[in-house]
Each structure stands twice: as structure tokens, then as C-alpha cells.
Amino acid sequence: MCPSIKVLNQSKNGILTFCNHNKLFQLVFNNLCFEFYEWELEAFKRHLFELNLDYWENAMSYAPTHRKIPISVGNKCFVILVNQEEISELQRLLKINKQNVRLITFKDINYRMIEN
């Protein structure tokens, strides 16, 4: 367990965290746990947002399960099946809102200036 872990986003079924010590992102979703470096997380995120959900729903219509959208995780013999609701939740988890930094003005500084 990383001592400097920070929660970036959270949903009903998942959590996205970042460990500053190891520079690793951890995505836990249902019973799945992924650990990514930044470039791996960006590639996974890009893959999720480029999925054609309607295509997979139609192509896998014969499948006996309600999860019809495959997500390949790099190994030929291991594919994760999800449904459209789970894809939407994963996409929301991966949308990390960077906090806007508000610049202060001179009026915001409480300092008595003494001119010599």
C-alpha cells in the first residue's frame, strides 16, 4: 500500500487513485484492479472513449450474457466483458477534473507596503 495515495475520482462501483511515491494510477472497478503508469492510463482511457458501443451490442447479440462489450487488456486469452452502463461509469471515473488555479490580484494580498 502506498503511503502517499490520493483519490482522484470515485463512483458507485469504482475508485481511481494515484500514488505519488510509485507514480502509479490504480483503477479498482467491481472486482477488477488495474495499475497503470500515466501513458498506460491515457491509452486505456483513449480505448474506452473510442469504443463503438452499438457495434458491439449488435455483433455480440447472440451472447447469452447481458455484458456484450469486450475490453481487451493485452492478453489474447483474457477479455473483460462489460455493458453500456459500466462503460459509462468507467468513462466518468477516468474523467479527472483538474482543479482550476485562480490567480490572485494585488487586492487579495493583505500586506502593508512601506516605501522607503
N, CA, C and O atoms as a MOPAC input file, in Angstrom:
PM7 MOZYME 1SCF
protein

 N      0.83800 1    -1.18700 1     0.00000 1
 C      0.00000 1     0.00000 1     0.00000 1
 C      0.87500 1     1.23900 1     0.00000 1
 O      1.83600 1     1.34100 1     0.76200 1
 N      0.53500 1     2.15200 1    -0.84400 1
 C      1.31500 1     3.37900 1    -0.99800 1
 C      0.97600 1     4.37000 1     0.12400 1
 O     -0.19900 1     4.62600 1     0.38600 1
 N      1.98500 1     4.92300 1     0.77900 1
 C      1.69400 1     5.87900 1     1.85700 1
 C      1.19900 1     7.23100 1     1.36300 1
 O      0.57000 1     7.97100 1     2.11900 1
 N      1.47300 1     7.56000 1     0.10700 1
 C      1.06700 1     8.87500 1    -0.40900 1
 C     -0.00300 1     8.71900 1    -1.48100 1
 O      0.12800 1     9.26000 1    -2.57900 1
 N     -1.06000 1     7.98100 1    -1.16300 1
 C     -2.11900 1     7.70800 1    -2.13400 1
 C     -3.15200 1     8.83700 1    -2.09700 1
 O     -3.50800 1     9.34600 1    -1.03400 1
 N     -3.62100 1     9.21200 1    -3.28800 1
 C     -4.60500 1    10.29400 1    -3.40000 1
 C     -5.77200 1     9.80100 1    -4.24800 1
 O     -5.56700 1     9.25200 1    -5.33000 1
 N     -6.98200 1     9.99500 1    -3.76500 1
 C     -8.19000 1     9.61600 1    -4.50300 1
 C     -8.47400 1    10.69500 1    -5.53900 1
 O     -8.66800 1    11.86200 1    -5.20000 1
 N     -8.49500 1    10.28900 1    -6.81300 1
 C     -8.75100 1    11.23300 1    -7.89700 1
 C    -10.22000 1    11.29100 1    -8.28700 1
 O    -10.74400 1    12.35400 1    -8.62000 1
 N    -10.88000 1    10.13800 1    -8.24200 1
 C    -12.28500 1    10.08200 1    -8.61300 1
 C    -12.88300 1     8.81900 1    -8.01400 1
 O    -12.18000 1     7.84100 1    -7.76100 1
 N    -14.19300 1     8.85500 1    -7.79100 1
 C    -14.85800 1     7.72200 1    -7.16300 1
 C    -16.27200 1     7.62300 1    -7.69400 1
 O    -16.90800 1     8.63400 1    -7.99000 1
 N    -16.76300 1     6.38500 1    -7.81500 1
 C    -18.13800 1     6.15700 1    -8.25000 1
 C    -18.72400 1     5.03600 1    -7.41000 1
 O    -18.09400 1     4.55600 1    -6.46700 1
 N    -19.92500 1     4.62600 1    -7.75800 1
 C    -20.61600 1     3.57100 1    -7.00900 1
 C    -19.81500 1     2.26700 1    -7.00600 1
 O    -19.71600 1     1.60000 1    -5.97700 1
 N    -19.25000 1     1.91100 1    -8.14400 1
 C    -18.56700 1     0.62700 1    -8.27200 1
 C    -17.06300 1     0.72700 1    -8.43200 1
 O    -16.40700 1    -0.29600 1    -8.62900 1
 N    -16.49200 1     1.91800 1    -8.35500 1
 C    -15.06600 1     2.01800 1    -8.59400 1
 C    -14.40900 1     3.22200 1    -7.96300 1
 O    -15.06200 1     4.13500 1    -7.45700 1
 N    -13.08300 1     3.18700 1    -8.01400 1
 C    -12.28100 1     4.27800 1    -7.47300 1
 C    -10.99500 1     4.38300 1    -8.29500 1
 O    -10.41400 1     3.37200 1    -8.69000 1
 N    -10.56400 1     5.60700 1    -8.54200 1
 C     -9.31700 1     5.86500 1    -9.23900 1
 C     -8.40900 1     6.61100 1    -8.28200 1
 O     -8.76700 1     7.67400 1    -7.77500 1
 N     -7.22200 1     6.04900 1    -8.03400 1
 C     -6.27400 1     6.65700 1    -7.10700 1
 C     -4.92700 1     6.84200 1    -7.78700 1
 O     -4.64800 1     6.25000 1    -8.83000 1
 N     -4.09500 1     7.68400 1    -7.16600 1
 C     -2.74500 1     7.91400 1    -7.67000 1
 C     -1.78000 1     7.85400 1    -6.50400 1
 O     -2.00200 1     8.47200 1    -5.46200 1
 N     -0.70100 1     7.10000 1    -6.69300 1
 C      0.35700 1     7.01500 1    -5.69000 1
 C      1.52600 1     7.85000 1    -6.18500 1
 O      2.15500 1     7.51400 1    -7.18800 1
 N      1.81300 1     8.92500 1    -5.49100 1
 C      2.90400 1     9.81400 1    -5.88700 1
 C      4.26600 1     9.16100 1    -5.68000 1
 O      5.22300 1     9.49500 1    -6.37900 1
 N      4.36100 1     8.25400 1    -4.75100 1
 C      5.63200 1     7.57000 1    -4.47100 1
 C      6.03200 1     6.65900 1    -5.63500 1
 O      7.17400 1     6.69900 1    -6.09400 1
 N      5.09300 1     5.84300 1    -6.10600 1
 C      5.36700 1     4.90000 1    -7.20100 1
 C      5.02200 1     5.45500 1    -8.57600 1
 O      5.36600 1     4.85500 1    -9.59500 1
 N      4.33600 1     6.61300 1    -8.60800 1
 C      3.85800 1     7.21800 1    -9.86600 1
 C      2.92300 1     6.26600 1   -10.61300 1
 O      2.97300 1     6.17000 1   -11.83900 1
 N      2.07400 1     5.56700 1    -9.86300 1
 C      1.13000 1     4.61100 1   -10.43100 1
 C     -0.29500 1     5.04200 1   -10.16000 1
 O     -0.62300 1     5.51100 1    -9.07000 1
 N     -1.14100 1     4.87700 1   -11.17100 1
 C     -2.58100 1     5.04400 1   -11.01200 1
 C     -3.16300 1     3.66900 1   -10.73800 1
 O     -2.73300 1     2.68000 1   -11.33200 1
 N     -4.12900 1     3.60200 1    -9.85100 1
 C     -4.81600 1     2.34400 1    -9.58900 1
 C     -6.30300 1     2.55700 1    -9.82900 1
 O     -6.92500 1     3.44000 1    -9.23800 1
 N     -6.85900 1     1.73300 1   -10.70600 1
 C     -8.27800 1     1.77400 1   -11.01700 1
 C     -8.89400 1     0.47800 1   -10.50400 1
 O     -8.57200 1    -0.60600 1   -10.99000 1
 N     -9.77300 1     0.59700 1    -9.52800 1
 C    -10.48800 1    -0.55400 1    -8.99500 1
 C    -11.93200 1    -0.39700 1    -9.42900 1
 O    -12.58400 1     0.59600 1    -9.10700 1
 N    -12.42800 1    -1.38500 1   -10.16400 1
 C    -13.80500 1    -1.32900 1   -10.66600 1
 C    -14.43000 1    -2.70200 1   -10.46300 1
 O    -13.94600 1    -3.70100 1   -10.99300 1
 N    -15.51100 1    -2.74000 1    -9.69000 1
 C    -16.14400 1    -4.00300 1    -9.28600 1
 C    -15.07400 1    -4.91500 1    -8.70400 1
 O    -14.46800 1    -4.56400 1    -7.69100 1
 N    -14.82200 1    -6.06000 1    -9.30000 1
 C    -13.80800 1    -6.96100 1    -8.74500 1
 C    -12.51500 1    -6.94000 1    -9.56100 1
 O    -11.70500 1    -7.86300 1    -9.46900 1
 N    -12.32000 1    -5.88400 1   -10.35900 1
 C    -11.12600 1    -5.74900 1   -11.18200 1
 C    -10.21900 1    -4.66500 1   -10.61700 1
 O    -10.68800 1    -3.64200 1   -10.11800 1
 N     -8.92700 1    -4.90200 1   -10.70300 1
 C     -7.95700 1    -3.91400 1   -10.24300 1
 C     -6.88800 1    -3.75100 1   -11.31200 1
 O     -6.23300 1    -4.71600 1   -11.70400 1
 N     -6.71900 1    -2.51200 1   -11.78000 1
 C     -5.71400 1    -2.20000 1   -12.78800 1
 C     -4.70200 1    -1.23900 1   -12.17800 1
 O     -5.06800 1    -0.33100 1   -11.43200 1
 N     -3.44300 1    -1.44100 1   -12.49400 1
 C     -2.40100 1    -0.48100 1   -12.12600 1
 C     -1.75700 1     0.01500 1   -13.40500 1
 O     -1.28300 1    -0.77100 1   -14.22500 1
 N     -1.74500 1     1.33200 1   -13.56600 1
 C     -1.26200 1     1.95500 1   -14.78700 1
 C     -0.21500 1     3.01000 1   -14.48300 1
 O     -0.29700 1     3.71600 1   -13.47800 1
 N      0.77200 1     3.10800 1   -15.36700 1
 C      1.57400 1     4.31800 1   -15.42000 1
 C      0.76600 1     5.32000 1   -16.22900 1
 O     -0.23500 1     4.96000 1   -16.84700 1
 N      1.19500 1     6.57100 1   -16.22600 1
 C      0.39100 1     7.62200 1   -16.86200 1
 C      0.11500 1     7.31800 1   -18.33800 1
 O     -1.01600 1     7.47900 1   -18.79500 1
 N      1.11800 1     6.88600 1   -19.07700 1
 C      0.91600 1     6.61500 1   -20.50900 1
 C     -0.01500 1     5.42700 1   -20.72600 1
 O     -0.74700 1     5.39300 1   -21.71600 1
 N      0.00100 1     4.45400 1   -19.81800 1
 C     -0.89800 1     3.30800 1   -19.92300 1
 C     -2.33300 1     3.72400 1   -19.61700 1
 O     -3.27100 1     3.26800 1   -20.27000 1
 N     -2.49700 1     4.59000 1   -18.62300 1
 C     -3.83400 1     5.08300 1   -18.28100 1
 C     -4.41800 1     5.88200 1   -19.44100 1
 O     -5.59700 1     5.73800 1   -19.76200 1
 N     -3.60100 1     6.72100 1   -20.06900 1
 C     -4.06900 1     7.50800 1   -21.21000 1
 C     -4.47700 1     6.59700 1   -22.37100 1
 O     -5.48400 1     6.85400 1   -23.02900 1
 N     -3.71200 1     5.54600 1   -22.62600 1
 C     -4.04600 1     4.60600 1   -23.70000 1
 C     -5.34200 1     3.86200 1   -23.37900 1
 O     -6.17500 1     3.66000 1   -24.26300 1
 N     -5.51900 1     3.45400 1   -22.12100 1
 C     -6.74500 1     2.75600 1   -21.70800 1
 C     -7.94400 1     3.68800 1   -21.82300 1
 O     -9.00900 1     3.29300 1   -22.29600 1
 N     -7.75900 1     4.92200 1   -21.38900 1
 C     -8.83100 1     5.91700 1   -21.46400 1
 C     -9.22100 1     6.16500 1   -22.92400 1
 O    -10.40500 1     6.20000 1   -23.25800 1
 N     -8.22100 1     6.33500 1   -23.78700 1
 C     -8.48300 1     6.56500 1   -25.20800 1
 C     -9.24900 1     5.38300 1   -25.80800 1
 O    -10.18600 1     5.56900 1   -26.58400 1
 N     -8.83800 1     4.16700 1   -25.43800 1
 C     -9.51800 1     2.96900 1   -25.92700 1
 C    -10.98500 1     2.94100 1   -25.48700 1
 O    -11.86600 1     2.62600 1   -26.28600 1
 N    -11.24400 1     3.26500 1   -24.23400 1
 C    -12.62500 1     3.26400 1   -23.72300 1
 C    -13.50300 1     4.28700 1   -24.43100 1
 O    -14.66300 1     4.01000 1   -24.73600 1
 N    -12.95100 1     5.47100 1   -24.69300 1
 C    -13.74800 1     6.51400 1   -25.31300 1
 C    -13.93300 1     6.29400 1   -26.81300 1
 O    -14.82100 1     6.89200 1   -27.42100 1
 N    -13.10200 1     5.43900 1   -27.41400 1
 C    -13.23000 1     5.15200 1   -28.84500 1
 C    -14.07500 1     3.91600 1   -29.13900 1
 O    -14.33000 1     3.61000 1   -30.30300 1
 N    -14.51000 1     3.20600 1   -28.10800 1
 C    -15.32000 1     2.00200 1   -28.32600 1
 C    -16.63700 1     2.34700 1   -29.01000 1
 O    -17.30900 1     3.30900 1   -28.63800 1
 N    -16.99500 1     1.55500 1   -30.00800 1
 C    -18.27700 1     1.71600 1   -30.69100 1
 C    -19.26900 1     0.79000 1   -29.99000 1
 O    -19.35600 1    -0.39500 1   -30.31300 1
 N    -20.00600 1     1.32800 1   -29.04100 1
 C    -20.88000 1     0.52300 1   -28.19000 1
 C    -21.99300 1    -0.14400 1   -28.97900 1
 O    -22.29300 1    -1.31400 1   -28.74200 1
 N    -22.61600 1     0.57400 1   -29.91800 1
 C    -23.70300 1    -0.00400 1   -30.71600 1
 C    -23.20100 1    -1.16500 1   -31.57200 1
 O    -23.89100 1    -2.17300 1   -31.72400 1
 N    -22.01100 1    -1.02100 1   -32.12400 1
 C    -21.44000 1    -2.10100 1   -32.94200 1
 C    -21.30400 1    -3.38200 1   -32.11400 1
 O    -21.71800 1    -4.45600 1   -32.55000 1
 N    -20.72300 1    -3.25900 1   -30.92200 1
 C    -20.50600 1    -4.44800 1   -30.10400 1
 C    -21.81200 1    -5.03800 1   -29.59600 1
 O    -21.94000 1    -6.25800 1   -29.49400 1
 N    -22.77800 1    -4.19300 1   -29.27800 1
 C    -24.08500 1    -4.70500 1   -28.84500 1
 C    -24.71600 1    -5.55400 1   -29.95300 1
 O    -25.29000 1    -6.60700 1   -29.67500 1
 N    -24.61100 1    -5.09900 1   -31.20800 1
 C    -25.16800 1    -5.85500 1   -32.33200 1
 C    -24.32600 1    -7.08000 1   -32.66800 1
 O    -24.86800 1    -8.15700 1   -32.91600 1
 N    -23.01100 1    -6.92200 1   -32.67900 1
 C    -22.12600 1    -8.03000 1   -33.04500 1
 C    -22.19000 1    -9.17000 1   -32.03200 1
 O    -22.02600 1   -10.33400 1   -32.39600 1
 N    -22.42200 1    -8.84800 1   -30.79100 1
 C    -22.45600 1    -9.87300 1   -29.73900 1
 C    -23.88700 1   -10.16700 1   -29.28500 1
 O    -24.09500 1   -10.64500 1   -28.17000 1
 N    -24.84900 1    -9.89100 1   -30.12200 1
 C    -26.25300 1   -10.08400 1   -29.73900 1
 C    -26.56400 1   -11.54600 1   -29.42800 1
 O    -27.50300 1   -11.82800 1   -28.68200 1
 N    -25.80700 1   -12.46200 1   -29.97600 1
 C    -26.01400 1   -13.89600 1   -29.73700 1
 C    -25.51100 1   -14.33400 1   -28.36500 1
 O    -25.87100 1   -15.41500 1   -27.89800 1
 N    -24.69600 1   -13.52800 1   -27.71900 1
 C    -24.09000 1   -13.92500 1   -26.43800 1
 C    -25.16300 1   -14.12200 1   -25.37300 1
 O    -26.09900 1   -13.32700 1   -25.28300 1
 N    -25.03700 1   -15.16900 1   -24.56800 1
 C    -26.05100 1   -15.46200 1   -23.55200 1
 C    -25.97800 1   -14.56700 1   -22.31300 1
 O    -26.76000 1   -14.75200 1   -21.38000 1
 N    -25.07800 1   -13.62500 1   -22.28600 1
 C    -24.92600 1   -12.74400 1   -21.12900 1
 C    -25.34500 1   -11.32100 1   -21.48600 1
 O    -25.35800 1   -10.95300 1   -22.66100 1
 N    -25.68400 1   -10.53100 1   -20.49100 1
 C    -26.08800 1    -9.14600 1   -20.77000 1
 C    -24.87300 1    -8.24100 1   -20.96900 1
 O    -25.03000 1    -7.10300 1   -21.41200 1
 N    -23.68600 1    -8.70900 1   -20.65800 1
 C    -22.45600 1    -7.95500 1   -20.91600 1
 C    -21.92800 1    -8.36500 1   -22.28400 1
 O    -21.53100 1    -9.51400 1   -22.48300 1
 N    -21.92300 1    -7.42700 1   -23.22500 1
 C    -21.60200 1    -7.76500 1   -24.60400 1
 C    -20.43300 1    -6.95500 1   -25.18100 1
 O    -20.00300 1    -7.21700 1   -26.30500 1
 N    -19.92200 1    -5.99300 1   -24.44300 1
 C    -18.86500 1    -5.12500 1   -24.95700 1
 C    -17.51700 1    -5.61900 1   -24.43300 1
 O    -17.27100 1    -5.57900 1   -23.22700 1
 N    -16.63700 1    -6.08500 1   -25.33500 1
 C    -15.33900 1    -6.61000 1   -24.88500 1
 C    -14.29400 1    -5.50300 1   -24.73400 1
 O    -14.21800 1    -4.57600 1   -25.54100 1
 N    -13.50100 1    -5.62900 1   -23.68500 1
 C    -12.34700 1    -4.76000 1   -23.48800 1
 C    -11.13400 1    -5.66900 1   -23.41100 1
 O    -10.99800 1    -6.45800 1   -22.47700 1
 N    -10.25900 1    -5.55500 1   -24.38900 1
 C     -9.03600 1    -6.34300 1   -24.40000 1
 C     -8.03700 1    -5.70000 1   -23.45200 1
 O     -7.87300 1    -4.48000 1   -23.44200 1
 N     -7.37400 1    -6.52100 1   -22.66100 1
 C     -6.40900 1    -5.99300 1   -21.69800 1
 C     -4.99300 1    -6.46000 1   -21.99500 1
 O     -4.15300 1    -6.51900 1   -21.09700 1
 N     -4.72600 1    -6.79300 1   -23.25300 1
 C     -3.36600 1    -7.10700 1   -23.65200 1
 C     -3.07400 1    -8.58300 1   -23.81900 1
 O     -2.20500 1    -8.94400 1   -24.61300 1
 N     -3.74900 1    -9.42600 1   -23.11900 1
 C     -3.52800 1   -10.86100 1   -23.22700 1
 C     -4.61000 1   -11.44900 1   -24.12300 1
 O     -5.79300 1   -11.16400 1   -23.93500 1
 N     -4.21800 1   -12.26300 1   -25.09200 1
 C     -5.18600 1   -12.80800 1   -26.05400 1
 C     -6.27600 1   -13.64100 1   -25.39000 1
 O     -7.41600 1   -13.65800 1   -25.85500 1
 N     -5.93600 1   -14.32300 1   -24.31900 1
 C     -6.90700 1   -15.22500 1   -23.71100 1
 C     -7.69500 1   -14.58100 1   -22.57300 1
 O     -8.42200 1   -15.27300 1   -21.86000 1
 N     -7.55900 1   -13.26400 1   -22.39200 1
 C     -8.27600 1   -12.60500 1   -21.30600 1
 C     -8.95300 1   -11.34700 1   -21.83100 1
 O     -8.28300 1   -10.40000 1   -22.24300 1
 N    -10.27200 1   -11.33900 1   -21.81600 1
 C    -11.06900 1   -10.20800 1   -22.27700 1
 C    -12.10700 1    -9.90500 1   -21.20600 1
 O    -12.72200 1   -10.81600 1   -20.65200 1
 N    -12.29400 1    -8.64200 1   -20.92300 1
 C    -13.29500 1    -8.21900 1   -19.94500 1
 C    -14.56200 1    -7.86300 1   -20.70400 1
 O    -14.51400 1    -7.11400 1   -21.67900 1
 N    -15.68900 1    -8.39300 1   -20.26500 1
 C    -16.97600 1    -8.05700 1   -20.87000 1
 C    -17.72600 1    -7.11300 1   -19.93600 1
 O    -17.84400 1    -7.35900 1   -18.73600 1
 N    -18.22600 1    -6.03100 1   -20.51800 1
 C    -18.98800 1    -5.04400 1   -19.74800 1
 C    -20.23700 1    -4.65500 1   -20.53100 1
 O    -20.36500 1    -4.96700 1   -21.71500 1
 N    -21.14800 1    -3.97500 1   -19.85900 1
 C    -22.32500 1    -3.45200 1   -20.55100 1
 C    -22.19100 1    -1.93200 1   -20.69200 1
 O    -21.21600 1    -1.34500 1   -20.22200 1
 N    -23.16200 1    -1.30900 1   -21.33200 1
 C    -23.07400 1     0.12400 1   -21.60600 1
 C    -23.04900 1     0.96400 1   -20.33300 1
 O    -22.36000 1     1.98300 1   -20.28700 1
 N    -23.77700 1     0.56200 1   -19.31100 1
 C    -23.78200 1     1.30800 1   -18.05200 1
 C    -22.40600 1     1.27600 1   -17.39300 1
 O    -21.94700 1     2.27800 1   -16.84500 1
 N    -21.75500 1     0.12200 1   -17.45100 1
 C    -20.42400 1     0.00100 1   -16.85200 1
 C    -19.39200 1     0.81700 1   -17.63700 1
 O    -18.49600 1     1.41800 1   -17.04300 1
 N    -19.51400 1     0.84000 1   -18.95800 1
 C    -18.62400 1     1.67500 1   -19.77500 1
 C    -18.80800 1     3.14100 1   -19.41000 1
 O    -17.82900 1     3.87500 1   -19.26700 1
 N    -20.05300 1     3.57000 1   -19.25900 1
 C    -20.32200 1     4.97100 1   -18.89300 1
 C    -19.71600 1     5.30300 1   -17.53700 1
 O    -19.14600 1     6.37800 1   -17.35100 1
 N    -19.84100 1     4.38300 1   -16.59800 1
 C    -19.28100 1     4.61600 1   -15.26600 1
 C    -17.75000 1     4.66400 1   -15.31300 1
 O    -17.13500 1     5.50200 1   -14.65400 1
 N    -17.14200 1     3.77500 1   -16.08400 1
 C    -15.68300 1     3.80300 1   -16.24600 1
 C    -15.22900 1     5.10700 1   -16.88500 1
 O    -14.22700 1     5.68600 1   -16.46700 1
 N    -15.95000 1     5.56700 1   -17.88400 1
 C    -15.60100 1     6.82900 1   -18.53900 1
 C    -15.70200 1     7.99600 1   -17.56500 1
 O    -14.85500 1     8.88900 1   -17.57400 1
 N    -16.74000 1     7.99300 1   -16.71900 1
 C    -16.86700 1     9.05700 1   -15.71300 1
 C    -15.72000 1     8.99300 1   -14.70600 1
 O    -15.20500 1    10.02500 1   -14.27600 1
 N    -15.32400 1     7.77300 1   -14.33100 1
 C    -14.20500 1     7.61700 1   -13.39800 1
 C    -12.91100 1     8.17300 1   -13.97100 1
 O    -12.10500 1     8.75500 1   -13.24600 1
 N    -12.71400 1     7.99400 1   -15.26600 1
 C    -11.45700 1     8.39900 1   -15.89500 1
 C    -11.42100 1     9.85600 1   -16.30200 1
 O    -10.37700 1    10.35000 1   -16.72800 1
 N    -12.53600 1    10.55500 1   -16.18100 1
 C    -12.53600 1    11.99700 1   -16.45000 1
 C    -12.07700 1    12.69500 1   -15.18100 1
 O    -12.85700 1    12.94900 1   -14.26300 1
 N    -10.80900 1    12.99000 1   -15.16200 1
 C    -10.22500 1    13.62700 1   -13.98300 1
 C    -10.31700 1    15.12900 1   -14.17600 1
 O     -9.75900 1    15.67900 1   -15.12600 1
 N    -11.02400 1    15.78700 1   -13.26900 1
 C    -11.14700 1    17.23900 1   -13.35200 1
 C     -9.95200 1    17.87300 1   -12.67300 1
 O     -9.75300 1    17.72900 1   -11.46700 1
 N     -9.16800 1    18.57000 1   -13.45600 1
 C     -8.04500 1    19.29000 1   -12.88600 1
 C     -8.59300 1    20.57400 1   -12.28900 1
 O     -9.30600 1    21.33400 1   -12.94400 1
 N     -8.24700 1    20.79400 1   -11.05000 1
 C     -8.75800 1    21.98100 1   -10.38900 1
 C     -8.13900 1    23.22500 1   -11.00700 1
 O     -6.92900 1    23.30200 1   -11.22000 1
 N     -8.99700 1    24.18900 1   -11.28600 1
 C     -8.52000 1    25.44700 1   -11.84200 1
 C     -7.82200 1    26.24800 1   -10.75300 1
 O     -8.31000 1    26.35700 1    -9.62800 1
 N     -6.70400 1    26.79000 1   -11.09900 1
 C     -5.96200 1    27.62100 1   -10.16200 1
 C     -6.35700 1    29.06100 1   -10.41500 1
 O     -6.19800 1    29.57500 1   -11.52300 1
 N     -6.87500 1    29.70900 1    -9.38100 1
 C     -7.26700 1    31.10300 1    -9.50700 1
 C     -6.08700 1    31.96700 1    -9.11800 1
 O     -5.54600 1    31.85100 1    -8.01800 1
 N     -5.69700 1    32.83100 1   -10.03000 1
 C     -4.59900 1    33.74300 1    -9.74100 1
 C     -5.11600 1    34.88700 1    -8.88300 1
 O     -6.22300 1    35.39100 1    -9.07700 1
 N     -4.29300 1    35.27400 1    -7.94400 1
 C     -4.71900 1    36.35800 1    -7.06500 1
 C     -4.27900 1    37.69000 1    -7.65200 1
 O     -3.34600 1    37.76900 1    -8.45100 1
 N     -4.97300 1    38.71600 1    -7.23600 1
 C     -4.61500 1    40.06700 1    -7.65900 1
 C     -3.93000 1    40.76100 1    -6.48600 1
 O     -3.84300 1    40.21300 1    -5.38700 1
 N     -3.45700 1    41.94600 1    -6.73300 1
 C     -2.78100 1    42.67900 1    -5.65300 1
 C     -3.75500 1    43.01800 1    -4.53000 1
 O     -3.33900 1    43.18500 1    -3.38400 1
 N     -5.04300 1    43.12200 1    -4.84400 1
 C     -6.03800 1    43.43500 1    -3.82100 1
 C     -6.25200 1    42.26600 1    -2.86100 1
 O     -6.70400 1    42.46400 1    -1.73300 1
 N     -5.93200 1    41.05700 1    -3.30000 1
 C     -6.10600 1    39.87400 1    -2.46000 1
 C     -5.00000 1    39.71100 1    -1.42500 1
 O     -5.13400 1    38.91700 1    -0.49400 1
 N     -3.91600 1    40.45200 1    -1.57900 1
 C     -2.77600 1    40.31300 1    -0.67500 1
 C     -2.94000 1    41.30100 1     0.46500 1
 O     -3.01700 1    42.51200 1     0.25900 1
 N     -2.99000 1    40.76300 1     1.65500 1
 C     -3.14200 1    41.59000 1     2.84300 1
 C     -1.74800 1    41.92300 1     3.36200 1
 O     -1.21000 1    41.24000 1     4.23300 1
 N     -1.17700 1    42.98800 1     2.80600 1
 C      0.18600 1    43.36200 1     3.15500 1
 C      0.28200 1    44.87400 1     3.16100 1
 O     -0.13700 1    45.54500 1     2.21800 1
 N      0.82500 1    45.38200 1     4.21200 1
 C      1.00900 1    46.82100 1     4.29800 1
 C      2.36300 1    47.16300 1     3.69600 1
 O      3.40700 1    46.76100 1     4.20900 1
 N      2.32800 1    47.89800 1     2.62000 1
 C      3.55400 1    48.22200 1     1.91800 1
 C      4.15500 1    49.49600 1     2.50200 1
 O      3.48000 1    50.51300 1     2.65900 1
 N      5.41400 1    49.41000 1     2.81000 1
 C      6.12200 1    50.55500 1     3.36100 1
 C      7.19000 1    50.96500 1     2.36600 1
 O      8.11700 1    50.20900 1     2.07600 1
 N      7.04500 1    52.17000 1     1.85100 1
 C      8.03400 1    52.67000 1     0.90400 1
 C      9.13100 1    53.38400 1     1.66000 1
 O      8.85300 1    54.17700 1     2.56000 1
 N     10.34200 1    53.11900 1     1.31500 1
 C     11.48200 1    53.78500 1     1.97200 1
 C     11.86200 1    55.03000 1     1.25800 1
 O     12.79700 1    55.71700 1     1.66900 1

